């Protein structure tokens, strides 16, 4: 049975989780910006599978402890996205919920989403905006939206939410935000002079993933034997 307030409580989110020192995170952001500048890549799928820095990031002890506190000791990574918002390029991510898309649906009692600030995330460079408590609506009808090389579910009934009904969530480099898999959130275009770099992670516990697509990749276990 789904917990009344969800795995992260009434607001459906938790801030103040550190995954890196600010200096180390900003140095990593500079390396990633240099690496992807020539192609202006905005989305890199599942970097935790083939890059050591991302593999280490999703296993950071403080981050992992916060995830385990929310959904239990046995944890796997279902999916990661490296997102680079380049200055001067229109790149908005519409209202959506991380736990549902064309491939799968995550059990909100057995999953949690994390957003890791690699560079500083500010209002001007496209930080996340969320509607605290919106996970109480449950999963909303969605349409599949392919944009910038990534497919995500767009919550159709969330289009009425505006800046007046959402909360900006700026984060310093090295910090992370945990979100209920049903929490409505979005991010805007980067209007600053520098790139904004972040890593989105979907964590799940055993039994937390219901696949719609049998070809969907298997989760990558981090802890436990329940897999």
Backbone as CSV, one residue per row, in Angstrom:
resi,resn,N_x,N_y,N_z,CA_x,CA_y,CA_z,C_x,C_y,C_z
1,UNK,0.851,-1.201,0.000,0.000,0.000,0.000,0.884,1.247,0.000
2,UNK,0.531,2.214,-0.851,1.312,3.429,-0.943,1.218,4.233,0.350
3,UNK,2.351,4.723,0.841,2.345,5.540,2.059,1.589,6.838,1.812
4,UNK,0.880,7.296,2.819,0.012,8.460,2.665,0.779,9.665,2.136
5,UNK,1.933,9.937,2.707,2.705,11.099,2.299,3.833,10.771,1.335
6,UNK,3.970,9.505,0.959,5.037,9.128,0.057,6.350,8.915,0.793
7,UNK,7.359,8.469,0.066,8.626,8.092,0.685,9.431,9.292,1.176
8,UNK,9.080,10.496,0.709,9.814,11.700,1.110,8.938,12.687,1.871
9,UNK,7.801,12.225,2.354,6.973,13.070,3.193,6.006,13.954,2.427
10,UNK,5.423,14.873,3.146,4.322,15.691,2.639,4.695,16.505,1.406
11,UNK,5.926,17.039,1.365,6.326,17.887,0.229,6.805,17.076,-0.966
12,UNK,7.191,15.840,-0.730,7.628,14.999,-1.838,9.014,15.301,-2.347
13,UNK,9.816,15.983,-1.534,11.179,16.289,-1.956,12.058,16.484,-0.735
14,UNK,13.349,16.345,-0.950,14.322,16.559,0.116,15.549,17.241,-0.464
15,UNK,15.978,18.311,0.152,17.186,19.016,-0.257,18.269,18.811,0.805
16,UNK,19.436,19.375,0.559,20.501,19.331,1.553,21.307,18.049,1.559
17,UNK,21.223,17.258,0.488,22.019,16.034,0.373,23.276,16.348,-0.435
18,UNK,24.429,16.023,0.087,25.675,16.280,-0.622,26.172,15.013,-1.312
19,UNK,26.630,15.168,-2.542,27.226,14.031,-3.249,28.695,14.304,-3.592
20,UNK,29.136,15.546,-3.423,30.508,15.931,-3.748,30.820,17.229,-3.026
21,UNK,32.099,17.553,-2.921,32.452,18.905,-2.485,32.148,19.861,-3.629
22,UNK,31.822,21.107,-3.331,31.522,22.054,-4.415,32.669,22.204,-5.411
23,UNK,33.901,22.269,-4.909,35.034,22.456,-5.806,35.221,21.296,-6.760
24,UNK,35.106,20.071,-6.243,35.268,18.886,-7.092,34.150,18.802,-8.123
25,UNK,32.915,19.145,-7.718,31.792,19.114,-8.651,31.989,20.136,-9.768
26,UNK,32.404,21.347,-9.412,32.606,22.375,-10.441,33.730,21.998,-11.387
27,UNK,34.774,21.358,-10.865,35.867,20.896,-11.726,35.357,19.833,-12.693
28,UNK,34.520,18.933,-12.214,33.933,17.916,-13.084,33.054,18.566,-14.147
29,UNK,32.275,19.565,-13.749,31.430,20.266,-14.715,32.279,20.888,-15.822
30,UNK,33.396,21.499,-15.459,34.270,22.117,-16.460,34.804,21.068,-17.437
31,UNK,35.156,19.886,-16.933,35.627,18.814,-17.798,34.536,18.342,-18.757
32,UNK,33.317,18.213,-18.243,32.211,17.755,-19.077,31.839,18.783,-20.135
33,UNK,31.864,20.059,-19.762,31.585,21.113,-20.732,32.622,21.092,-21.847
34,UNK,33.892,20.941,-21.500,34.948,20.872,-22.513,34.767,19.643,-23.398
35,UNK,34.386,18.520,-22.790,34.234,17.269,-23.540,33.108,17.345,-24.563
36,UNK,32.005,18.012,-24.212,30.815,17.997,-25.064,30.592,19.305,-25.818
37,UNK,31.518,20.254,-25.667,31.302,21.563,-26.287,31.217,21.496,-27.814
38,UNK,32.075,20.709,-28.446,32.133,20.720,-29.910,30.821,20.240,-30.533
39,UNK,30.201,19.232,-29.942,28.941,18.721,-30.467,27.724,19.342,-29.790
40,UNK,27.964,20.145,-28.762,26.866,20.768,-28.020,25.842,19.725,-27.576
41,UNK,26.328,18.604,-27.074,25.422,17.559,-26.618,24.673,18.023,-25.369
42,UNK,23.372,17.797,-25.385,22.531,18.230,-24.268,22.121,17.070,-23.363
43,UNK,21.979,15.876,-23.932,21.572,14.700,-23.172,22.556,13.565,-23.443
44,UNK,23.080,12.966,-22.378,23.912,11.768,-22.491,23.236,10.689,-21.653
45,UNK,22.868,9.598,-22.283,22.125,8.544,-21.609,23.031,7.642,-20.788
46,UNK,22.604,7.330,-19.600,23.219,6.317,-18.746,24.744,6.403,-18.623
47,UNK,25.274,7.574,-18.288,26.735,7.667,-18.147,27.283,6.819,-17.000
48,UNK,26.419,6.419,-16.048,26.898,5.595,-14.930,27.345,4.209,-15.387
49,UNK,26.958,3.812,-16.600,27.337,2.494,-17.096,28.728,2.465,-17.723
50,UNK,29.219,3.621,-18.155,30.491,3.590,-18.884,31.482,4.695,-18.527
51,UNK,31.174,5.502,-17.514,32.143,6.503,-17.075,32.344,6.396,-15.574
52,UNK,33.585,6.439,-15.151,33.901,6.209,-13.750,33.352,7.309,-12.853
53,UNK,33.384,8.564,-13.310,32.918,9.659,-12.468,31.433,9.498,-12.133
54,UNK,30.607,9.107,-13.143,29.175,8.951,-12.907,28.898,7.713,-12.068
55,UNK,29.676,6.668,-12.302,29.540,5.456,-11.491,29.802,5.775,-10.020
56,UNK,30.821,6.585,-9.776,31.126,6.969,-8.400,30.056,7.900,-7.839
57,UNK,29.529,8.799,-8.669,28.545,9.774,-8.199,27.277,9.097,-7.680
58,UNK,26.761,8.105,-8.401,25.517,7.466,-7.979,25.714,6.603,-6.732
59,UNK,26.986,6.308,-6.393,27.303,5.500,-5.211,27.801,6.334,-4.028
60,UNK,27.793,7.644,-4.138,28.275,8.491,-3.062,27.602,8.106,-1.743
61,UNK,28.388,7.850,-0.674,27.797,7.329,0.568,26.647,8.161,1.123
62,UNK,26.784,9.484,1.183,25.718,10.290,1.772,24.463,10.250,0.911
63,UNK,24.639,10.292,-0.411,23.497,10.213,-1.314,22.827,8.849,-1.201
64,UNK,23.625,7.803,-1.234,23.076,6.456,-1.160,22.346,6.225,0.165
65,UNK,22.894,6.770,1.261,22.243,6.630,2.561,20.874,7.311,2.559
66,UNK,20.763,8.472,1.918,19.480,9.177,1.855,18.465,8.386,1.036
67,UNK,18.926,7.771,-0.055,18.044,6.952,-0.883,17.587,5.728,-0.100
68,UNK,18.521,5.077,0.605,18.164,3.898,1.390,17.202,4.235,2.521
69,UNK,17.357,5.390,3.106,16.423,5.824,4.150,15.010,5.934,3.597
70,UNK,14.915,6.314,2.324,13.603,6.505,1.711,12.974,5.199,1.243
71,UNK,13.766,4.304,0.619,13.146,3.142,-0.039,13.751,1.795,0.355
72,UNK,14.659,1.763,1.335,15.179,0.488,1.804,16.624,0.251,1.409
73,UNK,17.186,-0.813,1.926,18.622,-1.064,1.801,19.047,-1.585,0.430
74,UNK,18.171,-2.308,-0.258,18.529,-2.870,-1.569,18.209,-1.840,-2.647
75,UNK,19.247,-1.369,-3.332,19.095,-0.240,-4.257,19.731,-0.571,-5.609
76,UNK,19.041,-0.177,-6.678,19.611,-0.253,-8.029,19.371,1.065,-8.741
77,UNK,20.217,1.354,-9.715,19.995,2.499,-10.602,19.214,2.003,-11.812
78,UNK,18.057,2.582,-12.047,17.275,2.210,-13.229,17.743,2.968,-14.459
79,UNK,18.144,4.222,-14.266,18.432,5.062,-15.425,19.159,6.315,-14.956
80,UNK,20.056,6.841,-15.779,20.648,8.158,-15.526,20.665,8.962,-16.812
81,UNK,20.602,10.284,-16.657,20.768,11.220,-17.764,21.720,12.320,-17.327
82,UNK,22.762,12.534,-18.091,23.555,13.751,-17.948,22.889,14.817,-18.798
83,UNK,22.612,15.969,-18.210,21.934,17.055,-18.924,22.824,18.290,-18.899
84,UNK,23.131,18.807,-20.078,23.911,20.040,-20.206,23.029,21.080,-20.873
85,UNK,22.795,22.169,-20.181,22.050,23.288,-20.769,23.053,24.349,-21.186
86,UNK,23.193,24.501,-22.496,24.168,25.445,-23.026,23.587,26.851,-23.043
87,UNK,24.401,27.864,-22.774,23.897,29.245,-22.822,23.495,29.629,-24.236
88,UNK,22.408,30.354,-24.339,21.982,30.845,-25.640,21.203,29.854,-26.475
89,UNK,20.905,28.670,-25.932,20.123,27.683,-26.678,18.801,27.431,-25.961
90,UNK,17.725,27.453,-26.719,16.405,27.197,-26.143,16.304,25.723,-25.779
91,UNK,16.169,25.435,-24.512,16.092,24.056,-24.041,15.273,24.047,-22.763
92,UNK,13.971,23.831,-22.921,13.079,23.736,-21.773,12.626,22.295,-21.619
93,UNK,12.565,21.823,-20.388,12.000,20.515,-20.093,10.639,20.760,-19.463
94,UNK,9.554,20.280,-20.093,8.201,20.618,-19.619,7.848,19.881,-18.340
95,UNK,6.702,20.223,-17.797,6.220,19.534,-16.602,6.179,18.037,-16.847
96,UNK,6.734,17.272,-15.910,6.731,15.817,-16.043,6.924,15.165,-14.685
97,UNK,6.747,13.856,-14.658,6.989,13.024,-13.482,8.023,11.977,-13.882
98,UNK,9.056,11.815,-13.080,10.158,10.933,-13.465,9.783,9.458,-13.481
99,UNK,8.755,9.068,-12.733,8.497,7.651,-12.528,7.633,6.973,-13.564
100,UNK,7.263,7.678,-14.628,6.404,7.067,-15.635,6.791,7.574,-17.012
101,UNK,6.910,6.648,-17.960,7.153,7.010,-19.349,6.730,5.842,-20.226
102,UNK,7.082,5.888,-21.485,6.638,4.844,-22.405,7.259,3.487,-22.102
103,UNK,8.388,3.484,-21.389,9.089,2.225,-21.124,8.627,1.539,-19.856
104,UNK,8.256,2.325,-18.834,8.025,1.719,-17.518,7.193,2.612,-16.625
105,UNK,6.815,2.029,-15.488,6.206,2.784,-14.400,6.877,2.332,-13.108
106,UNK,7.337,3.284,-12.312,8.005,2.968,-11.054,7.006,3.002,-9.903
107,UNK,7.108,2.014,-9.024,6.303,1.994,-7.809,6.786,3.141,-6.917
108,UNK,5.922,4.103,-6.593,6.387,5.255,-5.808,6.829,4.906,-4.397
109,UNK,6.458,3.724,-3.894,6.938,3.282,-2.587,8.305,2.609,-2.671
110,UNK,8.737,2.304,-3.893,9.990,1.576,-4.080,10.917,2.281,-5.058
111,UNK,10.785,3.577,-5.163,11.644,4.325,-6.091,11.768,5.758,-5.627
112,UNK,12.812,6.411,-6.083,13.026,7.827,-5.794,13.928,8.384,-6.888
113,UNK,13.742,9.626,-7.213,14.543,10.295,-8.226,15.516,11.248,-7.551
114,UNK,16.718,11.343,-8.093,17.717,12.282,-7.559,18.206,13.167,-8.683
115,UNK,18.386,14.447,-8.371,18.982,15.386,-9.323,20.235,15.947,-8.691
116,UNK,21.376,15.698,-9.334,22.681,16.085,-8.798,23.190,17.324,-9.528
117,UNK,23.451,18.382,-8.776,24.024,19.598,-9.367,25.527,19.399,-9.529
118,UNK,25.976,19.368,-10.777,27.412,19.262,-11.052,28.010,20.662,-11.140
119,UNK,27.351,21.528,-11.868,27.651,22.960,-11.772,26.617,23.580,-10.845
120,UNK,26.791,24.830,-10.488,25.759,25.527,-9.725,24.501,25.643,-10.584
121,UNK,23.348,25.328,-10.004,22.072,25.457,-10.707,21.341,26.660,-10.136
122,UNK,21.102,27.643,-10.981,20.480,28.899,-10.565,19.195,29.131,-11.354
123,UNK,18.427,30.100,-10.910,17.206,30.433,-11.642,17.544,30.860,-13.066
124,UNK,18.612,31.621,-13.254,18.937,32.126,-14.587,19.492,31.047,-15.517
125,UNK,20.137,30.005,-14.961,20.685,29.005,-15.876,19.825,27.745,-15.994
126,UNK,18.606,27.793,-15.464,17.674,26.699,-15.726,17.566,25.673,-14.633
127,UNK,17.553,26.098,-13.374,17.387,25.149,-12.270,15.999,24.518,-12.326
128,UNK,15.819,23.462,-11.547,14.519,22.811,-11.483,13.496,23.699,-10.776
129,UNK,12.242,23.579,-11.230,11.082,24.117,-10.555,10.164,22.938,-10.264
130,UNK,9.623,22.870,-9.062,8.741,21.769,-8.684,7.503,22.306,-7.989
131,UNK,6.490,21.464,-7.914,5.274,21.780,-7.175,5.263,20.888,-5.940
132,UNK,5.749,21.386,-4.793,5.767,20.563,-3.581,4.384,20.014,-3.256
133,UNK,4.334,18.736,-2.926,3.064,18.094,-2.607,2.304,17.552,-3.794
134,UNK,2.781,17.809,-5.013,2.036,17.378,-6.205,2.059,15.873,-6.404
135,UNK,2.919,15.160,-5.680,2.919,13.694,-5.786,1.606,13.109,-5.274
136,UNK,0.862,13.882,-4.481,-0.423,13.399,-3.975,-1.449,13.225,-5.095
137,UNK,-1.208,13.834,-6.256,-2.115,13.650,-7.392,-1.981,12.252,-7.989
138,UNK,-0.883,11.530,-7.652,-0.596,10.261,-8.305,-0.032,10.495,-9.696
139,UNK,0.128,9.428,-10.439,0.611,9.572,-11.809,-0.499,10.151,-12.680
140,UNK,-0.141,11.164,-13.457,-1.090,11.818,-14.352,-0.988,11.227,-15.752
141,UNK,-2.058,11.354,-16.557,-1.958,10.953,-17.959,-0.792,11.675,-18.613
142,UNK,-0.080,10.985,-19.463,1.104,11.586,-20.064,1.165,11.239,-21.542
143,UNK,1.920,12.023,-22.251,2.257,11.687,-23.626,3.758,11.588,-23.708
144,UNK,4.224,10.762,-24.619,5.659,10.561,-24.763,6.221,11.684,-25.605
145,UNK,7.267,12.311,-25.111,7.860,13.439,-25.816,9.331,13.174,-26.060
146,UNK,9.716,13.131,-27.321,11.115,12.940,-27.668,11.701,14.299,-28.027
147,UNK,12.672,14.726,-27.259,13.272,16.039,-27.475,14.705,16.001,-26.983
148,UNK,15.594,16.642,-27.742,16.994,16.731,-27.347,17.605,15.335,-27.118
149,UNK,17.104,14.332,-27.856,17.693,13.007,-27.762,17.221,12.175,-26.600
150,UNK,16.201,12.615,-25.855,15.708,11.841,-24.715,14.189,11.773,-24.781
151,UNK,13.649,10.616,-24.441,12.211,10.458,-24.382,11.778,10.543,-22.926
152,UNK,10.744,11.308,-22.673,10.253,11.431,-21.308,8.738,11.554,-21.343
153,UNK,8.111,11.250,-20.234,6.674,11.422,-20.157,6.338,12.863,-19.811
154,UNK,5.433,13.455,-20.567,4.982,14.803,-20.256,3.620,14.709,-19.579
155,UNK,3.500,15.290,-18.407,2.243,15.223,-17.651,1.254,16.219,-18.239
156,UNK,0.327,15.730,-19.057,-0.584,16.608,-19.779,-1.431,17.471,-18.857
157,UNK,-1.842,16.924,-17.723,-2.714,17.685,-16.839,-1.949,18.689,-15.992
158,UNK,-0.636,18.744,-16.172,0.167,19.668,-15.367,0.404,20.988,-16.062
159,UNK,-0.145,21.172,-17.269,0.172,22.372,-18.017,-0.413,23.629,-17.387
160,UNK,-1.321,23.489,-16.450,-1.862,24.655,-15.767,-0.941,25.214,-14.713
161,UNK,0.103,24.495,-14.354,1.033,24.980,-13.342,1.971,26.014,-13.951
162,UNK,2.174,27.083,-13.240,3.020,28.164,-13.707,4.048,28.486,-12.640
163,UNK,4.852,29.484,-12.924,5.847,29.910,-11.946,5.187,30.342,-10.639
164,UNK,3.931,30.764,-10.711,3.238,31.211,-9.507,2.847,30.047,-8.591
165,UNK,2.751,28.842,-9.152,2.331,27.693,-8.351,3.464,26.704,-8.145
166,UNK,4.658,27.061,-8.547,5.801,26.172,-8.393,6.879,26.870,-7.563
167,UNK,7.851,26.077,-7.163,8.955,26.573,-6.352,10.265,26.361,-7.091
168,UNK,11.054,27.424,-7.248,12.384,27.274,-7.837,13.293,26.575,-6.838
169,UNK,14.142,25.693,-7.333,15.018,24.902,-6.473,16.477,25.052,-6.905
170,UNK,17.052,26.243,-6.731,18.471,26.402,-7.050,19.313,25.539,-6.124
171,UNK,20.392,24.988,-6.668,21.266,24.115,-5.887,22.719,24.481,-6.139
172,UNK,23.531,24.519,-5.105,24.972,24.709,-5.321,25.596,23.439,-5.857
173,UNK,26.660,23.572,-6.599,27.389,22.419,-7.117,27.773,21.492,-5.972
174,UNK,27.608,20.190,-6.199,27.944,19.201,-5.180,26.787,18.778,-4.315
175,UNK,25.624,19.424,-4.464,24.450,19.054,-3.681,23.447,18.313,-4.565
176,UNK,22.500,17.629,-3.921,21.511,16.849,-4.647,20.122,17.108,-4.085
177,UNK,19.149,16.887,-4.929,17.746,16.989,-4.588,17.114,15.621,-4.792
178,UNK,16.402,15.107,-3.789,15.642,13.873,-3.935,14.180,14.222,-4.159
179,UNK,13.532,13.478,-5.069,12.137,13.737,-5.402,11.351,12.443,-5.425
180,UNK,10.130,12.502,-4.926,9.171,11.424,-5.124,9.016,11.200,-6.628
181,UNK,8.876,9.950,-7.036,8.796,9.644,-8.468,7.602,10.288,-9.153
182,UNK,6.619,10.734,-8.369,5.411,11.353,-8.941,5.442,12.876,-8.884
183,UNK,6.492,13.452,-8.320,6.530,14.901,-8.135,6.604,15.618,-9.482
184,UNK,5.754,16.600,-9.663,5.763,17.389,-10.893,6.901,18.400,-10.858
185,UNK,7.699,18.415,-11.924,8.801,19.370,-12.000,9.138,19.676,-13.449
186,UNK,9.863,20.750,-13.631,10.269,21.211,-14.955,11.551,22.001,-14.814
187,UNK,12.122,22.404,-15.939,13.233,23.363,-15.907,13.183,24.213,-17.167
188,UNK,13.672,25.437,-17.040,13.601,26.381,-18.148,14.904,26.492,-18.918
189,UNK,14.914,27.385,-19.868,16.083,27.627,-20.705,17.179,28.341,-19.909
190,UNK,18.393,28.037,-20.231,19.554,28.685,-19.620,19.756,30.057,-20.259
191,UNK,19.540,31.105,-19.481,19.716,32.469,-19.995,20.990,33.120,-19.459
192,UNK,21.846,32.321,-18.813,23.094,32.856,-18.265,24.200,32.780,-19.313
193,UNK,25.416,33.074,-18.895,26.558,33.045,-19.812,27.346,31.745,-19.762
194,UNK,26.988,30.843,-18.840,27.727,29.589,-18.705,26.814,28.382,-18.776
195,UNK,27.395,27.206,-19.004,26.608,25.974,-19.106,26.144,25.518,-17.722
196,UNK,24.953,24.930,-17.678,24.452,24.290,-16.468,24.509,22.786,-16.676
197,UNK,25.125,22.082,-15.720,25.350,20.642,-15.867,24.740,19.914,-14.676
198,UNK,23.942,18.892,-14.944,23.326,18.118,-13.875,23.184,16.660,-14.265
199,UNK,23.016,15.811,-13.275,22.824,14.377,-13.501,21.528,13.950,-12.837
200,UNK,20.630,13.384,-13.630,19.381,12.853,-13.108,19.516,11.351,-12.920
201,UNK,19.086,10.846,-11.761,19.220,9.425,-11.432,17.871,8.902,-10.959
202,UNK,17.455,7.749,-11.485,16.268,7.077,-10.978,16.729,5.830,-10.220
203,UNK,16.465,5.823,-8.917,16.799,4.685,-8.067,15.537,3.852,-7.829
204,UNK,15.722,2.529,-7.703,14.588,1.653,-7.421,15.007,0.537,-6.478
205,UNK,14.050,0.056,-5.706,14.226,-1.109,-4.858,13.633,-2.321,-5.575
206,UNK,13.948,-3.547,-5.124,13.378,-4.740,-5.774,11.856,-4.666,-5.846
207,UNK,11.325,-5.007,-6.997,9.879,-4.948,-7.204,9.362,-3.574,-7.535
208,UNK,10.260,-2.609,-7.690,9.833,-1.230,-7.917,9.664,-0.828,-9.364
209,UNK,9.970,-1.730,-10.299,9.940,-1.378,-11.719,8.918,-2.249,-12.445
210,UNK,7.947,-1.614,-13.067,6.998,-2.336,-13.921,7.267,-1.932,-15.360
211,UNK,7.795,-2.861,-16.142,8.181,-2.552,-17.518,6.974,-2.572,-18.450
212,UNK,6.916,-1.572,-19.310,5.958,-1.571,-20.408,6.615,-2.138,-21.659
213,UNK,7.915,-1.926,-21.766,8.693,-2.373,-22.919,9.630,-3.492,-22.469
214,UNK,9.441,-4.721,-22.952,10.296,-5.830,-22.507,11.758,-5.652,-22.898
215,UNK,12.044,-4.755,-23.835,13.419,-4.496,-24.244,14.113,-3.464,-23.362
216,UNK,13.390,-2.947,-22.379,13.968,-1.952,-21.485,15.155,-2.540,-20.738
217,UNK,16.262,-1.804,-20.602,17.450,-2.347,-19.922,17.161,-2.745,-18.488
218,UNK,17.889,-3.743,-18.013,17.743,-4.182,-16.629,18.344,-3.153,-15.692
219,UNK,17.846,-3.070,-14.455,18.434,-2.140,-13.489,19.852,-2.548,-13.130
220,UNK,20.643,-1.593,-12.679,22.026,-1.815,-12.303,22.119,-1.831,-10.783
221,UNK,22.206,-3.012,-10.142,22.181,-3.086,-8.691,23.425,-2.427,-8.070
222,UNK,23.216,-1.693,-6.979,24.286,-1.073,-6.232,24.492,-1.758,-4.885
223,UNK,23.398,-2.115,-4.211,23.481,-2.734,-2.894,22.433,-3.827,-2.782
224,UNK,22.658,-4.779,-1.882,21.659,-5.784,-1.570,21.709,-6.993,-2.491
225,UNK,20.906,-7.989,-2.147,20.867,-9.246,-2.896,19.468,-9.567,-3.391
226,UNK,18.563,-8.621,-3.300,17.172,-8.880,-3.679,16.906,-8.784,-5.163
227,UNK,17.946,-8.821,-5.959,17.782,-8.659,-7.407,17.807,-9.981,-8.148
